[in-house]
Amino acid sequence: MIKRILIANRGEIAIRIMKTARKMGIETVAVRTAVEPNAMYLSLADVIFDNTDDATDIPVFLNIDKLIEIALKTNADAVHPGYGFLAENAYFADKCLDNKIEFIGPSPDAIYKMGNKTIARKIALASNIPMALGHEGNVSNEEEAVKIAEKIGYPVIIKAASGGGGRGMRIVRKSEDMEKMFIIASKEAEKAFNDPSVFIEKYIENPKHIEFQILGDKKGNIIHLGERECSIQRKHQKLLEEAPSGALDDKLRKEMGKIAIQIAQAVNYYSAGTVEFLLDSEKKFYFMEMNTRIQVEHPVTEIITGIDLIEQQIRIANGEELKLTQKDVKLEGWAIECRINAEDVQAGFAPDPGKIEKLSMPDDHYVRVDTGIQAGSAIVASYDSMIAKLIVKGKDRKDALLNCKKALDKVWIKGTKTTLPFFRMLVRHPKFQSGNFTTAFIEKDLEQYHYNSEYEEMLAAWLATKLFIEENLTEESINIDFRKSRDISPWLLNKRMNQF
């Protein structure tokens, strides 16, 4: 049985794993880095391994040999990779098993097969899974790419064979653009995944992006936990997710869920995983890829199912059989997740690293906040820009949207620019509220990326003044004899009257 887990990750997902491990009576090991020596996630760990004096050029969360060494030195009998970094690295999973360390995730074989998109495509085709038209193997050069695209028919999309998350992806609408886009996609894939290989598929215009959460055990039992709607994205990067999706009825959900399980069965999948589909305007769906890890957006599924996915991952890694059958899975209510990042929305969502000076999150009963950031924390350029995931629930989508709007208006972050203005705009947009949107929503339907309240400037001025008074004025400077002075600041008067 797993007694101690090395968290091969940082930030909010490290905290998320630690909370469940503690609930299960399992100890956790965190890694302290020189970049974040006082990170919030360290405070929740039972054991901290200090790696601040590491002289190697490889970041510790990407250094397989170092992580194995840390696990052995701290007597961790399991590793949880979270998401990102080495979460979908088959070699890392294999090295863990070689050292008798349980990898909390799927088998190395499943990671490899689903991680390589051309292999995954061949497996799906062999299993008669609905797929977009495309080339079965990697494309070697621009000339071959042009021939394939002309055979398939424009527009097409170039995709990285060894990755996802929007990197190494380019849409091509005409042959004269192919050479440029092929080179860009290939170089981006090499930089992101150390593999320049790409393949080509028919590009499906204005689809919805729907993904199904999978759970499988080592006995061969596999179920799905319903779908997530992930169509609000920019440059193939997800910004907001919700569960369930208003685009699916019970019949389509059952059909797509069955296919998702079929894909997982094809690689003898166990642990948590996500099967992603594109859904066109005629309700035809196409397999896109499978992510062999926990997803950033997993909380919305947890809220509508009541199932702790991290706990299930740990129990499956322990060799336990799923206690749930497909009939046991009930979807109740609605959940929405906003990824609040340190990004400048008006500058095209450019990262805006810096120190978080003030941070205030709502604590209403309908709100869940997953974060690894607190006041005083730094958003560093070497890691992702996530500040928090704001997750809200409601009895239905209308109720969840209302709660999301209220929750977003209660969030206050000072120190960096954030995606909050975008989300405040989004939840007020009529087309988003109607549910009638696709992956093209941001590019085609938005005139601006941010929301300006008529009271926003007044509120900002009030908060700035409040902060100035709290941090800079002493009791002596406030203790003024008003009878002797005609030049009295109204702000000092308000302070004296306890109106702040």
C-alpha positions as CSV (number, residue, x, y, z in Angstrom):
1,M,0.0,0.0,0.0
2,I,1.1,3.5,-0.8
3,K,2.3,5.3,2.4
4,R,4.3,8.3,1.1
5,I,3.9,10.1,-2.3
6,L,6.5,12.3,-3.9
7,I,4.7,15.2,-5.7
8,A,6.7,15.7,-8.9
9,N,5.0,19.1,-9.4
10,R,4.3,22.4,-7.8
11,G,1.6,25.1,-7.4
12,E,-2.1,24.4,-7.1
13,I,-2.0,20.8,-8.4
14,A,0.6,19.9,-5.8
15,I,-1.7,21.3,-3.1
16,R,-4.7,19.5,-4.6
17,I,-2.9,16.2,-4.4
18,M,-1.6,16.8,-0.9
19,K,-5.1,17.6,0.4
20,T,-6.5,14.2,-0.8
21,A,-3.4,12.3,0.3
22,R,-3.8,13.8,3.8
23,K,-7.4,12.8,3.9
24,M,-6.4,9.3,3.0
25,G,-3.7,9.2,5.7
26,I,-0.8,9.2,3.2
27,E,2.3,11.4,3.6
28,T,3.6,13.6,0.9
29,V,7.0,14.9,-0.2
30,A,7.4,18.3,-1.8
31,V,10.5,19.7,-3.6
32,R,11.8,23.1,-2.7
33,T,13.3,24.9,-5.6
34,A,15.6,28.0,-5.9
35,V,13.0,29.7,-8.1
36,E,10.2,29.3,-5.4
37,P,11.9,28.7,-2.1
38,N,8.9,29.9,-0.1
39,A,6.1,28.6,-2.3
40,M,2.7,28.0,-0.7
41,Y,2.6,24.3,-1.7
42,L,5.6,23.5,0.6
43,S,3.5,24.4,3.7
44,L,1.2,21.4,3.1
45,A,3.8,18.7,2.7
46,D,4.9,16.3,5.4
47,V,8.4,16.2,4.1
48,I,10.3,18.8,2.1
49,F,13.3,18.0,0.0
50,D,15.5,21.0,-0.4
51,N,16.8,21.3,-4.0
52,T,17.7,24.9,-3.9
53,D,21.4,24.2,-4.4
54,D,20.9,22.2,-7.6
55,A,23.6,23.2,-10.1
56,T,22.1,21.4,-13.1
57,D,20.6,23.3,-16.0
58,I,17.5,21.0,-16.1
59,P,14.6,22.2,-13.9
60,V,14.0,19.5,-11.2
61,F,10.4,18.8,-12.4
62,L,11.8,17.8,-15.8
63,N,14.8,16.0,-14.4
64,I,13.9,12.3,-14.4
65,D,17.0,11.0,-12.7
66,K,16.9,13.7,-10.0
67,L,13.2,12.9,-9.2
68,I,13.9,9.2,-8.9
69,E,16.9,10.1,-6.6
70,I,14.6,12.3,-4.4
71,A,11.9,9.6,-4.2
72,L,14.5,7.0,-3.1
73,K,16.2,9.4,-0.6
74,T,12.8,10.4,1.0
75,N,11.5,6.8,1.1
76,A,8.5,7.7,-1.2
77,D,6.9,4.6,-2.5
78,A,4.9,6.4,-5.2
79,V,5.1,9.5,-7.4
80,H,2.3,11.6,-8.5
81,P,3.2,13.8,-11.6
82,G,0.2,16.1,-11.6
83,Y,-0.2,17.7,-15.0
84,G,2.4,19.2,-17.3
85,F,6.1,18.6,-16.8
86,L,6.6,14.8,-16.9
87,A,3.0,13.7,-16.4
88,E,2.8,12.2,-19.9
89,N,6.3,11.0,-20.2
90,A,6.4,7.2,-20.7
91,Y,10.1,7.0,-19.9
92,F,9.6,8.6,-16.5
93,A,6.8,6.2,-15.7
94,D,9.0,3.3,-16.7
95,K,11.9,4.5,-14.6
96,C,9.6,4.8,-11.6
97,L,8.5,1.2,-12.0
98,D,12.1,0.0,-12.6
99,N,13.0,1.5,-9.1
100,K,9.9,-0.1,-7.5
101,I,8.2,3.3,-7.2
102,E,4.5,3.3,-8.0
103,F,3.7,5.8,-10.8
104,I,0.3,7.2,-10.1
105,G,-1.0,7.2,-13.6
106,P,-1.4,4.8,-16.5
107,S,1.1,2.3,-17.8
108,P,4.1,3.5,-19.8
109,D,2.8,1.7,-22.8
110,A,-0.6,3.5,-22.7
111,I,1.2,6.9,-22.2
112,Y,3.4,6.2,-25.2
113,K,0.7,5.0,-27.5
114,M,-1.8,7.8,-26.7
115,G,1.0,10.4,-26.3
116,N,2.1,9.9,-29.9
117,K,-0.8,11.3,-31.9
118,T,0.0,9.4,-35.1
119,I,0.1,6.1,-33.2
120,A,-3.1,7.1,-31.3
121,R,-4.7,7.9,-34.7
122,K,-3.8,4.4,-36.1
123,I,-5.2,2.7,-33.0
124,A,-8.5,4.7,-33.3
125,L,-8.8,3.9,-36.9
126,A,-8.2,0.2,-36.3
127,S,-11.0,0.3,-33.6
128,N,-13.4,2.1,-36.0
129,I,-13.4,5.2,-33.9
130,P,-14.9,8.3,-35.8
131,M,-11.9,10.4,-37.0
132,A,-11.5,13.5,-39.1
133,L,-9.9,12.8,-42.5
134,G,-6.1,12.8,-42.3
135,H,-2.7,11.3,-43.0
136,E,-2.0,8.1,-41.1
137,G,1.7,8.9,-40.4
138,N,4.1,11.8,-39.8
139,V,4.6,14.2,-42.6
140,S,8.3,14.5,-43.6
141,N,8.5,17.8,-45.4
142,E,6.5,20.8,-46.9
143,E,6.2,19.2,-50.3
144,E,4.6,16.1,-48.9
145,A,2.3,18.3,-46.7
146,V,1.0,20.1,-49.8
147,K,0.2,16.8,-51.6
148,I,-1.6,15.5,-48.5
149,A,-3.6,18.7,-48.0
150,E,-4.7,18.8,-51.6
151,K,-5.9,15.2,-51.3
152,I,-7.8,15.9,-48.1
153,G,-9.0,19.3,-49.1
154,Y,-8.4,22.7,-47.5
155,P,-8.6,23.9,-44.7
156,V,-6.3,21.5,-42.9
157,I,-4.6,21.6,-39.5
158,I,-1.0,20.7,-38.8
159,K,-0.5,19.0,-35.4
160,A,2.5,18.0,-33.3
161,A,2.8,14.2,-33.2
162,S,4.2,14.2,-29.6
163,G,2.2,16.8,-27.8
164,G,-0.9,18.9,-27.4
165,G,-2.1,21.9,-25.6
166,G,-2.2,24.0,-28.8
167,R,1.6,23.9,-29.3
168,G,2.8,22.8,-32.7
169,M,-0.6,23.4,-34.3
170,R,-1.3,25.6,-37.3
171,I,-4.4,25.9,-39.5
172,V,-3.7,26.1,-43.3
173,R,-6.4,27.4,-45.7
174,K,-4.4,27.5,-48.9
175,S,-1.4,25.8,-50.5
176,E,0.7,28.9,-50.7
177,D,0.7,29.2,-46.9
178,M,1.7,25.5,-46.3
179,E,5.5,25.9,-46.4
180,K,5.5,28.7,-43.8
181,M,3.0,27.1,-41.5
182,F,4.7,23.7,-41.7
183,I,8.0,25.1,-40.7
184,I,6.5,27.1,-37.8
185,A,4.5,24.1,-36.5
186,S,7.5,21.8,-36.8
187,K,9.9,24.1,-35.0
188,E,7.3,24.8,-32.3
189,A,6.8,21.1,-31.8
190,E,10.5,20.5,-31.5
191,K,10.9,23.3,-28.9
192,A,7.9,22.2,-26.8
193,F,8.2,18.4,-27.1
194,N,11.8,17.7,-28.3
195,D,10.2,16.2,-31.4
196,P,9.6,18.1,-34.7
197,S,7.3,15.4,-36.1
198,V,3.9,16.6,-37.3
199,F,0.9,15.1,-39.0
200,I,-2.1,16.6,-41.0
201,E,-5.8,16.4,-40.5
202,K,-8.9,18.0,-42.1
203,Y,-9.7,21.1,-40.2
204,I,-13.3,21.0,-38.8
205,E,-14.7,24.6,-38.9
206,N,-16.3,26.0,-35.8
207,P,-16.7,22.8,-33.7
208,K,-17.3,22.4,-30.0
209,H,-14.5,20.8,-28.0
210,I,-16.0,18.1,-25.8
211,E,-13.9,15.8,-23.5
212,F,-14.9,12.8,-21.5
213,Q,-13.4,11.9,-18.1
214,I,-12.3,8.2,-17.9
215,L,-11.5,6.1,-14.9
216,G,-10.1,2.6,-15.3
217,D,-8.6,0.1,-12.8
218,K,-5.9,-2.6,-13.3
219,K,-8.6,-5.3,-13.5
220,G,-9.8,-4.0,-16.8
221,N,-12.9,-2.1,-15.5
222,I,-13.4,1.3,-17.3
223,I,-16.1,3.9,-16.8
224,H,-16.7,7.5,-17.9
225,L,-17.8,10.3,-15.6
226,G,-19.5,12.4,-18.2
227,E,-18.2,15.2,-20.3
228,R,-16.7,18.7,-20.0
229,E,-17.4,21.6,-22.4
230,C,-14.0,23.1,-23.3
231,S,-14.9,25.3,-26.3
232,I,-13.9,28.7,-24.7
233,Q,-10.3,28.7,-25.8
234,R,-7.8,31.0,-27.5
235,K,-5.1,29.6,-29.9
236,H,-6.1,26.1,-28.7
237,Q,-5.5,27.0,-25.1
238,K,-8.5,26.4,-22.8
239,L,-9.6,29.4,-20.7
240,L,-12.9,28.2,-19.2
241,E,-14.5,24.8,-18.8
242,E,-17.9,23.6,-17.6
243,A,-19.6,20.3,-16.9
244,P,-21.8,19.0,-18.3
245,S,-22.1,20.4,-21.9
246,G,-25.4,21.9,-23.0
247,A,-24.7,20.5,-26.5
248,L,-25.2,16.9,-25.5
249,D,-28.4,15.1,-24.7
250,D,-28.6,11.7,-22.9
251,K,-28.4,9.8,-26.2
252,L,-25.3,11.6,-27.5
253,R,-23.7,11.5,-24.1
254,K,-24.1,7.7,-24.0
255,E,-22.8,7.3,-27.5
256,M,-19.7,9.4,-27.0
257,G,-19.0,7.9,-23.6
258,K,-19.1,4.4,-25.1
259,I,-16.6,5.5,-27.8
260,A,-14.4,7.1,-25.1
261,I,-14.3,3.8,-23.1
262,Q,-13.6,1.9,-26.3
263,I,-10.5,4.0,-27.0
264,A,-9.3,3.4,-23.4
265,Q,-9.8,-0.3,-23.7
266,A,-7.7,-0.4,-26.9
267,V,-4.6,0.4,-24.8
268,N,-5.6,-1.4,-21.6
269,Y,-6.0,1.9,-19.8
270,Y,-6.0,2.4,-16.1
271,S,-6.0,5.5,-13.8
272,A,-7.7,8.8,-14.7
273,G,-7.6,10.0,-18.3
274,T,-9.4,12.3,-20.8
275,V,-10.7,11.4,-24.3
276,E,-11.2,14.6,-26.4
277,F,-13.6,15.0,-29.3
278,L,-14.6,17.7,-31.7
279,L,-18.4,18.0,-32.2
280,D,-19.6,19.7,-35.4
281,S,-22.8,21.6,-36.1
282,E,-24.6,18.4,-37.2
283,K,-23.7,16.6,-33.9
284,K,-21.2,14.4,-35.6
285,F,-18.2,13.8,-33.3
286,Y,-14.5,13.0,-34.1
287,F,-11.8,11.6,-31.8
288,M,-9.0,14.1,-31.4
289,E,-6.7,12.8,-28.7
290,M,-6.4,11.2,-25.3
291,N,-4.6,12.9,-22.3
292,T,-3.1,10.3,-20.0
293,R,-3.1,12.4,-16.8
294,I,-5.3,14.4,-14.5
295,Q,-6.6,17.5,-16.3
296,V,-6.4,21.1,-15.1
297,E,-10.2,21.3,-15.4
298,H,-10.9,18.1,-13.4
299,P,-12.7,20.0,-10.6
300,V,-15.9,20.6,-12.6
301,T,-16.3,16.8,-13.0
302,E,-15.7,16.3,-9.3
303,I,-18.4,18.8,-8.4
304,I,-21.1,17.3,-10.6
305,T,-20.3,13.7,-9.8
306,G,-19.1,14.0,-6.1
307,I,-16.1,11.8,-7.0
308,D,-12.5,12.7,-5.9
309,L,-10.5,12.0,-9.0
310,I,-7.1,12.2,-7.2
311,E,-8.4,9.7,-4.6
312,Q,-9.4,7.3,-7.4
313,Q,-6.0,7.7,-9.0
314,I,-4.3,6.7,-5.8
315,R,-6.6,3.8,-5.1
316,I,-6.1,2.5,-8.6
317,A,-2.4,2.8,-8.3
318,N,-2.7,0.7,-5.1
319,G,-4.3,-2.1,-7.2
320,E,-7.8,-1.5,-5.9
321,E,-10.8,-2.4,-8.1
322,L,-13.2,0.4,-9.0
323,K,-16.2,0.4,-6.6
324,L,-18.2,2.4,-9.1
325,T,-20.0,1.0,-12.2
326,Q,-21.3,3.1,-15.0
327,K,-24.8,3.0,-13.5
328,D,-23.5,4.5,-10.3
329,V,-22.3,7.7,-12.1
330,K,-24.9,10.5,-11.7
331,L,-24.4,14.0,-13.1
332,E,-26.1,16.5,-10.8
333,G,-26.0,20.3,-11.2
334,W,-23.6,22.4,-13.2
335,A,-20.1,23.6,-12.6
336,I,-17.9,26.2,-14.3
337,E,-14.2,26.8,-13.9
338,C,-12.3,30.0,-14.7
339,R,-8.6,29.8,-15.0
340,I,-7.4,33.1,-13.4
341,N,-3.9,33.7,-14.8
342,A,-1.4,36.5,-14.5
343,E,-1.9,37.7,-18.1
344,D,-2.5,41.0,-19.7
345,V,-5.8,40.4,-21.6
346,Q,-5.5,43.7,-23.6
347,A,-2.0,42.7,-24.7
348,G,-3.2,39.4,-26.2
349,F,-3.1,37.4,-23.0
350,A,0.6,38.0,-22.7
351,P,2.1,36.6,-19.4
352,D,2.5,39.3,-16.7
353,P,4.8,37.9,-14.0
354,G,5.3,39.7,-10.8
355,K,4.5,39.7,-7.1
356,I,1.0,39.2,-5.8
357,E,0.6,42.0,-3.3
358,K,-3.0,41.4,-2.3
359,L,-5.3,38.4,-3.0
360,S,-8.9,38.1,-1.9
361,M,-11.1,35.2,-3.0
362,P,-14.8,34.5,-2.3
363,D,-15.7,31.8,0.2
364,D,-19.4,31.4,-0.6
365,H,-20.9,27.9,-0.4
366,Y,-21.1,27.6,-4.2
367,V,-17.4,28.4,-4.7
368,R,-14.3,26.3,-4.7
369,V,-10.9,27.9,-5.2
370,D,-7.9,25.8,-6.1
371,T,-4.7,27.8,-5.8
372,G,-1.0,27.7,-5.0
373,I,-0.7,31.4,-4.6
374,Q,-1.2,33.7,-1.6
375,A,-0.4,37.4,-0.9
376,G,3.4,37.7,-1.2
377,S,3.7,34.9,-3.7
378,A,5.6,35.6,-7.0
379,I,4.4,34.6,-10.4
380,V,7.7,33.6,-12.0
381,A,8.4,33.6,-15.7
382,S,9.9,30.1,-15.6
383,Y,6.6,28.5,-14.6
384,D,3.0,28.8,-15.8
385,S,1.1,32.0,-15.0
386,M,-1.8,30.4,-13.1
387,I,-3.0,32.3,-10.0
388,A,-6.1,30.3,-9.2
389,K,-8.9,28.2,-10.5
390,L,-12.3,29.7,-9.6
391,I,-14.8,26.9,-9.7
392,V,-18.5,27.6,-9.1
393,K,-21.6,25.3,-9.0
394,G,-25.3,25.8,-9.5
395,K,-28.4,23.7,-9.8
396,D,-28.4,24.3,-13.6
397,R,-26.4,26.3,-16.1
398,K,-28.3,29.5,-15.5
399,D,-27.8,29.3,-11.8
400,A,-24.1,28.4,-12.2
401,L,-23.6,31.4,-14.5
402,L,-25.3,33.7,-12.0
403,N,-23.0,32.4,-9.2
404,C,-20.0,32.7,-11.4
405,K,-20.7,36.3,-12.1
406,K,-21.1,37.0,-8.4
407,A,-18.0,35.1,-7.5
408,L,-15.9,36.9,-10.2
409,D,-17.0,40.3,-8.9
410,K,-15.7,39.3,-5.4
411,V,-12.2,38.4,-6.5
412,W,-9.5,41.1,-5.9
413,I,-5.9,40.6,-7.0
414,K,-3.3,43.3,-6.8
415,G,0.3,43.1,-8.2
416,T,-0.2,41.7,-11.7
417,K,-2.6,42.0,-14.5
418,T,-5.0,39.1,-14.7
419,T,-7.6,37.4,-16.9
420,L,-10.4,38.6,-14.5
421,P,-11.7,41.3,-16.9
422,F,-12.0,38.7,-19.6
423,F,-14.1,36.4,-17.5
424,R,-16.3,39.2,-16.2
425,M,-17.0,40.1,-19.8
426,L,-17.5,36.5,-20.8
427,V,-20.2,35.6,-18.3
428,R,-22.2,38.7,-19.4
429,H,-22.0,38.0,-23.1
430,P,-25.4,37.0,-24.6
431,K,-23.9,34.3,-26.9
432,F,-22.0,32.7,-24.1
433,Q,-25.0,32.8,-21.9
434,S,-27.1,31.1,-24.6
435,G,-24.6,28.2,-24.9
436,N,-24.5,28.8,-28.6
437,F,-20.7,29.1,-29.0
438,T,-17.9,27.1,-30.5
439,T,-14.1,27.1,-30.4
440,A,-14.1,30.1,-32.7
441,F,-16.0,32.2,-30.2
442,I,-13.2,34.4,-29.0
443,E,-11.8,35.1,-32.5
444,K,-15.1,35.7,-34.2
445,D,-17.7,36.9,-31.7
446,L,-15.8,39.2,-29.3
447,E,-15.3,42.9,-30.0
448,Q,-13.3,43.3,-26.8
449,Y,-11.6,41.0,-24.4
450,H,-12.4,42.8,-21.1
451,Y,-15.4,44.1,-19.1
452,N,-15.5,47.7,-17.9
453,S,-18.0,48.3,-15.2
454,E,-19.3,51.9,-14.8
455,Y,-18.2,51.6,-11.2
456,E,-14.8,50.0,-11.9
457,E,-12.7,53.1,-11.9
458,M,-14.5,54.4,-8.8
459,L,-13.9,51.1,-7.0
460,A,-10.3,51.0,-8.0
461,A,-9.7,54.5,-6.7
462,W,-11.5,53.6,-3.4
463,L,-9.4,50.4,-3.0
464,A,-6.2,52.3,-3.8
465,T,-7.0,55.0,-1.2
466,K,-8.0,52.4,1.4
467,L,-4.7,50.5,0.9
468,F,-2.7,53.7,1.0
469,I,-4.2,54.8,4.3
470,E,-3.9,51.3,5.9
471,E,-0.2,51.0,4.9
472,N,1.1,54.6,5.3
473,L,-0.7,56.6,7.8
474,T,0.1,56.3,11.5
475,E,-2.1,57.0,14.4
476,E,-0.2,60.3,15.0
477,S,-1.0,61.5,11.4
478,I,-4.6,60.6,11.8
479,N,-5.0,62.2,15.3
480,I,-5.5,65.7,14.0
481,D,-7.2,68.6,15.9
482,F,-9.8,69.4,13.3
483,R,-10.8,72.6,15.1
484,K,-7.4,74.2,14.3
485,S,-7.1,73.2,10.6
486,R,-9.1,74.4,7.6
487,D,-7.2,72.2,5.1
488,I,-8.5,68.8,6.0
489,S,-8.3,65.9,3.6
490,P,-11.7,64.2,3.2
491,W,-9.9,60.8,3.1
492,L,-8.4,61.4,6.5
493,L,-11.8,62.5,7.8
494,N,-13.3,59.2,6.5
495,K,-10.5,57.3,8.2
496,R,-11.1,59.1,11.5
497,M,-14.9,58.3,11.2
498,N,-14.1,54.6,10.7
499,Q,-15.7,54.6,7.2
500,F,-12.8,52.4,5.8
